[in-house]
Amino acid sequence: MARKKQEQCIEDTISFEDALSKLEAIVKQLEQGDLSLDQSLDQYAQGVRLSRLCLAKLNSAEDKITKVITEANGKIVESNLDFQEEE
């Protein structure tokens, strides 16, 4: 239980770049195949947590991105940036 709280606290303060770097290191370790089964499972679980954290941080960043559009009358309007491909 204390470990989960500690991991959650770390995940709340870690930057996207640090989380991604740790995730890449975990993937490298798992690909090498030198870990025991238990170690592999622990690393896999940590990787899943980091992956979800990275996704949450990316979603949060996407929500914050806005584009500024200047209308013909010079008024500046902010709107959400749509990353969806237009059909």
N, C-alpha and C positions, 0 to 999 in steps of 0.2 A: 504494500500500500504506500509506504513512504517513498519507494522507488518511483512509482507512478507520479506522485506529486512532484518529486524532484525532476523527472523527465518533462512533465508539463511545464514547470517553471522555466526550464532550459529552453523548451520549444517556444515559449511566449517571448523570450528575449533574443533568440538567435535571428540573425539577418537571413534574408533569402540566399545571398551569396554563400554564407557559411553553411546553411542547410544543404544547398546544392553541392557544395564541395564535399561535405560529409557523405551525402548520398552517393556521389561518384566514387568515393573511397570504398564504401561498402560494396558497391557493384563490382569494383575491381577485385576486392577480397573474395567475393563469392565466385567470380569467374575463374580465379586462380585455383579454387577447389582444395585449398590447404587446410581449411577449417574443419573441425569435428561437426557432426550433425547438430549437436546442441548449439555450438557457436554459430553455425550457419543459420539456424532457426532464429536465434537472438538477433543476428545481423539483419536477417530478412525482415523481422518485425520492426526493427529500428528504421530500416529503409522505407518500409511502408509508412511509418509515422512521418518521416522526413519528406516523403513524396507528397503526402496529404498536406503537410505544412507548406511546402513550396506552392502547391496548387492554391491553397487558401491565400497565401501572400500575393500570388499572381492575380487571383480574382479580386482581391482588395485593391491592388494597384489599378486594375482595369476599371473598377468602379470610380476611382479618383480621377481618371484621365478625362479631360474634357477638351473639346476643341472650341476655339473662339471664332465666331463667324461675324463679320462686319456686314451689316445690312446696307442697303442703298442709302439710307438716311444717316449713316455713320454710327448708328447705335450698335454697341457690342453685345452680342448674345452668346451665352454659354450653353452648350448642349452636350449630351453624352456622346462619346465617340463610339461608333458602331463598328465592331470588328467582323461582323458577319459579311460574307461575300454576297454581293448583289447578284441577282439572277437575271 
